[in-house]
């Protein structure tokens, strides 16, 4: 059973360590944990890992955020993966930093990566994991915030956020979307209840 796990972000050193690249960071975390490496392939950096008998194909599109849908469509077709086995990981300004929300479908919410995926696939009913990056910016500074580097305080929270996001991906692949949504979306920000 194959799954396509799509981390959204932008390639290049200028974008590393920015809030907008958290999708890339989570698939990097998964690959590192599994001891697999990314290789440049058609329209994406690709790594393959196994989890509980399932094959996870991790991709980081090289098309830049605004054209993410090209890479998603290409890899779905190439690997013959149906939409219900695709999970898109992205940053979300509308969620507080650290909050995760898994959804079966929805609007693009102003996110250019999702907007392009929707255009390329012609539908909005694909699973996605929204990763909260907060919205601590002044009016008109959204782009600077999203493309900005994490603050020192935020960096301290990232290891736990990476782990929880990676766990959410594994739950999606092992227990299915409905049950994974139940686990991920009801998580309380209290480590003692995990």
ZAMARGU-4260 file (C-alpha; in steps of 0.2 Angstrom, whole numbers, plus 5000, padded with zeros to 4 digits):
<rodrens>
0) 5000/5000/5000 | 5007/5017/4994 | 5005/5034/5001 | 5011/5051/4994 | 5016/5063/5008
5) 5018/5080/5001 | 5028/5093/5011 | 5025/5111/5004 | 5038/5123/5003 | 5051/5133/4992
10) 5067/5126/4987 | 5083/5136/4989 | 5094/5142/5004 | 5084/5158/5005 | 5069/5149/5011
15) 5077/5136/5023 | 5072/5139/5041 | 5056/5149/5036 | 5039/5147/5043 | 5032/5144/5025
20) 5044/5129/5023 | 5037/5119/5038 | 5030/5106/5026 | 5047/5102/5019 | 5054/5102/5037
25) 5041/5088/5042 | 5045/5077/5028 | 5064/5080/5031 | 5061/5074/5049 | 5052/5059/5043
30) 5066/5054/5031 | 5079/5057/5044 | 5070/5047/5057 | 5068/5032/5045 | 5086/5034/5039
35) 5082/5038/5021 | 5088/5052/5010 | 5080/5063/4997 | 5086/5062/4979 | 5081/5075/4965
40) 5069/5067/4953 | 5056/5074/4942 | 5048/5090/4949 | 5053/5085/4967 | 5065/5079/4979
45) 5059/5061/4984 | 5063/5049/4998 | 5054/5032/5001 | 5052/5025/5018 | 5042/5010/5025
50) 5030/5011/5040 | 5020/4996/5046 | 5020/4988/5030 | 5016/5003/5020 | 5027/5013/5008
55) 5027/5031/5011 | 5034/5042/4996 | 5039/5058/5003 | 5041/5073/4991 | 5047/5091/4992
60) 5041/5099/4976 | 5054/5109/4966 | 5041/5119/4957 | 5040/5132/4971 | 5025/5134/4982
65) 5014/5142/4968 | 5015/5127/4957 | 5015/5113/4969 | 5000/5105/4960 | 5011/5100/4946
70) 5022/5089/4956 | 5007/5082/4966 | 4998/5077/4950 | 5014/5070/4942 | 5019/5059/4957
75) 5001/5053/4960 | 5001/5048/4941 | 5018/5040/4941 | 5015/5030/4957 | 4997/5026/4954
80) 4992/5033/4970 | 4973/5038/4973 | 4968/5055/4981 | 4963/5047/4997 | 4981/5041/5000
85) 4989/5058/4997 | 4992/5069/5012 | 4998/5087/5010 | 5008/5096/5024 | 5007/5115/5025
90) 5009/5130/5035 | 4993/5139/5042 | 4992/5157/5048 | 4975/5154/5055 | 4980/5142/5068
95) 4991/5146/5083 | 5009/5140/5083 | 5009/5121/5086 | 4991/5118/5083 | 4988/5104/5070
100) 4972/5101/5060 | 4969/5087/5048 | 4956/5089/5036 | 4948/5078/5022 | 4944/5093/5011
105) 4942/5111/5011 | 4946/5128/5003 | 4963/5134/5000 | 4961/5147/5014 | 4972/5159/5004
110) 4987/5147/5003 | 4995/5147/4986 | 5001/5130/4987 | 4984/5123/4990 | 4976/5134/4977
115) 4987/5127/4964 | 4984/5109/4969 | 4966/5112/4968 | 4968/5119/4951 | 4979/5105/4945
120) 4968/5091/4952 | 4951/5100/4949 | 4945/5096/4966 | 4946/5101/4984 | 4943/5084/4993
125) 4961/5079/4996 | 4968/5076/5014 | 4979/5089/5021 | 4988/5093/5038 | 4988/5111/5042
130) 5002/5116/5054 | 4999/5131/5064 | 5013/5145/5062 | 5003/5158/5071 | 4999/5176/5065
135) 5010/5187/5075 | 5013/5201/5062 | 5007/5218/5059 | 4995/5223/5045 | 5003/5222/5028
140) 5017/5211/5035 | 5010/5194/5031 | 5023/5190/5017 | 5038/5195/5028 | 5031/5184/5042
145) 5027/5169/5032 | 5044/5170/5023 | 5053/5175/5039 | 5064/5164/5050 | 5058/5157/5066
150) 5061/5167/5082 | 5072/5160/5096 | 5056/5157/5106 | 5048/5147/5092 | 5063/5137/5088
155) 5062/5129/5105 | 5044/5123/5101 | 5049/5116/5084 | 5056/5099/5089 | 5040/5094/5098
160) 5030/5101/5083 | 5040/5091/5071 | 5037/5075/5081 | 5018/5078/5083 | 5017/5082/5064
165) 5027/5066/5059 | 5016/5056/5071 | 5000/5063/5062 | 5007/5057/5045 | 5010/5040/5052
170) 4993/5039/5060 | 4985/5044/5043 | 4994/5030/5034 | 4991/5017/5048 | 4974/5020/5055
175) 4966/5030/5041 | 4960/5048/5039 | 4944/5048/5050 | 4953/5040/5065 | 4969/5050/5062
180) 4958/5066/5062 | 4950/5062/5078 | 4967/5059/5086 | 4976/5074/5078 | 4962/5087/5080
185) 4958/5084/5098 | 4975/5085/5104 | 4977/5096/5120 | 4993/5106/5121 | 4998/5097/5137
190) 5012/5085/5135 | 5006/5075/5150 | 4990/5069/5141 | 4999/5063/5126
</rodrens>
